Amino acid sequence: MFSKACEYGIRASTYIASQSLRNRRVSLKEIAEEIDSPIAFTAKILQQLSRNRIVDSVKGSAGGFQIENKQIEKIKLSEIVYAIDGNEVSMGCGLGLKKCNSNKPCPVHDKFVKIRDELKMMLENTSLYEMTEGLEVGLTYLKR
């Protein structure tokens, strides 16, 4: 459903948010280690997230990545997905066909539209804060 970059983007944003709630900035290296992602790939993802104002990048010796606490509850997963994958999740074909639509549907079109709509609703209704809730107590995790 999501590209690998998008998966890492969601995980990175969640980790940064959890640390921001503890008033900590985190380094690129720490983020990459915590989400089990290559550093160069993580850097590109964080650049996209920063450009789309999901994460803040602070330069200098005390720098790193953070998210303002008041923003953590406002940021929805849909914003992260859109920043990295665009609208492909809410518009794409279940079989990856370029010209699939209601006038010229693929074999799974009608069933996939329902799944795609439910996924879109979940992404639009899940905040970054909700993603952090189980991390601290070990109910959820970000590494495989």
N, C-alpha and C positions, 0 to 999 in steps of 0.2 A: 504493500500500500504506500508506504513512505520510502523515499530514497534513503540510502545509508547516511547521507549528510543530514537529512531531516531527523532521523533517529538520534544521531549524535547531538544535533542542535537542541532537541527536546531534553535529552539527558544533561547536556551542558548547562542549559538554562535552569533546569531544576536544581542542579548542584550549586550553581552560582546563587540562586535564590535562597537555598537552605543556608548557605554560608553568610549571605547578606543579612539574613534574619538574626545572625549571631554577631553582626557588625564586623564581618571579616571580608576583606578583598582577597581574591584568589588568583594565583598566577596561571598562566597558560599551561605550564608543566603539571601543576597540581590538578587542573581540570582534566587534562588528557589522561592522567593516571587514574583519576577517580571514575571516569566514564569509559576507560579502556579503549581509547582512541589514539591514533597516531598524532603526534604533536603538530606536524605541518597541516594535516587535514583539519585538526581542531582549530588551528589558527585561522584558516580560511572560513570556517563556519562561524567562529566568533566575530570575524570581520563583517560577515553578512548580518549577524544579529546586532552588532553595534551600529551598522549603517541604518538598520531598521528600528533603531532606538529601543531594542528589547533589553540589551545589556549596555552598561557603561564601561568604557575602557579608560583607565586612569594611567597616565604615563609616569615614569620616574621610579626611583628606588622604592617608594612605598606604594607603587602602582599595582595594577591588577584589574580584575573584572569584578563588577558588582551590579546590583540592581537596587534602586531606591526602595526601601521597605513599603512605602505607600503604593508603589507600582506593582509589587509582587501579587497582590490580590486582584489588581485590575487586568494584568496581562493574561490573555486567554491562549490556550494551546493553538487555536486557529491562527493567531498572529505569528507564532513561531513557525508553524507549517507554511503559511503563506510567504514568510520572509525567505524561506529556503527552497520550497518546492513550488511556489506560486499556487495557482488554483487547480492544479492537476488532480488533487484528491477529490475535490467537489465537482469536477467536470470530466475526469478521465473515464475511459472504457475499462471494464473488468478484464478484458482480454488484451488491452493495450492497443486496440485498433485506433487509427487516426480519424476515421470518418464514421464512427458509431454514434447514432442518435436515434430519437424516437421514430424518425422517418425511414432510417436504414439501420435497424438494430442488429447487434451481434447476438449470438445464441443465448447469452446470459444477461442481456441488457435490462429487461424488466426487473429481474431479481436483484441485479447489482445496483440499480438506481435506489432501491429501498435501503440497501446496506450503506451505500455512499451517503444518503441523506441522514441516516442515523449516526454515521461517523462524523459528518459535518456538525450535527447538533451537539454531539459529545465534545468535539473540539471547541465549539463556540461557548459551551457552558462549563468548561473545566478551566479553573484558574491555575496559574503557576503556584500559588499558595497551596492549593489542594494537592498538588504534586509533591510538595515538600513534607506534608503532614506525617507520613509514615516513615520517612527516612531516619529521623532522630531516634526513634524507638525500635528500629530494625524490622518494621512490618513490610517495608518496601526497600528496593535496592536499585542501583544504577549500573552495576557491573554484571556481566553474564555469569 
